[in-house]
Amino acid sequence: MIQIHQFPCLSDNYGYLLHDPDSGETVCIDTPDAAEYLKQAGAKGWAITQIWNTHWHPDHAGGNLAIKEATGCTIVAPAAEAGRIAGIDREVAHGDTVSLGELTAHVIDVGGHTLGHIAYHLPEAKIAMVGDSVFALGCGRMFEGTPQQFWASLERIRALPPETMLYCAHEYTAANAKFAVHADPDNAALADYAEEISDKRSRGEWTVPMPLSRELATNPFLRADAADMKARWGGSAPEDTFAALRAAKDAF
């Protein structure tokens, strides 16, 4: 079974190495800090064979060339952002698959944070590497997409099996929890979750990964089609409610 090594890097990023012990292959999920990725892989005794980029932002693809030069790895990245990502060997889009040994990862279009953002879902391992598309109790800023696009992306994430563990790229959860409670103050499950997050962060513990099932019940951005959220935030369609929530979070 796949091995997942998670580690902090830069100021608030998480780095991820996925390792298949049967084939010996190791994948970097994004490359925010090339030196740290090489250090962590070396400490594990893992040889990096691939990079899977989620989107073009430098804290996700900035280490591509340094890692490729050091390891000779293959770089997989979103076709829609190929012009902005260095060193690509294979361009992928929604519906494509990539492999780690005998494991298959399905590419999902989760554009909105950036136009071509993708996620990688490994159903056998019950995990999804979601980059900056969705966070614990939050979602990425809508830098390039539209509310319609971003909501459609969140619906694709919501459609994954609820037991899926979501691995996002940043430790933003404490700040997200504050807004979530503001946005959805009557949600008892959210109140419990926020308290748990506060306790974890006070001890310096990570809040990532997180089960999709819990996000479905508590993440206000994933609940933009719920009647109580529409009543509180307005909008005749879920994407309108989502847009209102995203604008409010940007100004919070």
C-alpha angles and dihedrals in degrees: 000000000000119000119217121203114192123187138164120251139169110007102312108350126118119219121209133200118187114200130191107202093196096058097024090231121145127194127200111216099215122329112243094153118020096190093052093047092051091046093050093046091048092050090053092045090239124144112221109231103164144022120208111196121200098193144343103264112124093240087061105035104017095102097050100106096042092052092044091051091050097044111018089234127166118249121217118188142159113287092217090062099036093119091060101044123077128229100010117175098174130025117208137186140184111313096023122118134217128193138227104189105304093340120101125213119199117217114229126193106235099162120162105085084057123000097249102033113148136188130209118227118194103190096184090056092039092230138119125198101213105173111198098335095096132007133189101290092350149052136226123280112268096243099155112002136073129249090251092053095045094047090050088052092051089050089057089053091046089054093062117102108284092235090063113122111225117216109197126183105241142048096232097130102112092054091042091052092056092055093041092057089048091049097044107023098163096056107112093189089053092050090054091047093049091052091050090050092051091052093048095049092047086060093045092248125149121250094200135122103044133183115253090225091066093046090052089059099041115020107099093207092056089048097055090119094053115113094233092051092048090049092051100040103026131226132131092228130041092246089058092052089046090051091052091050093047092050091048092050091050089056097037 
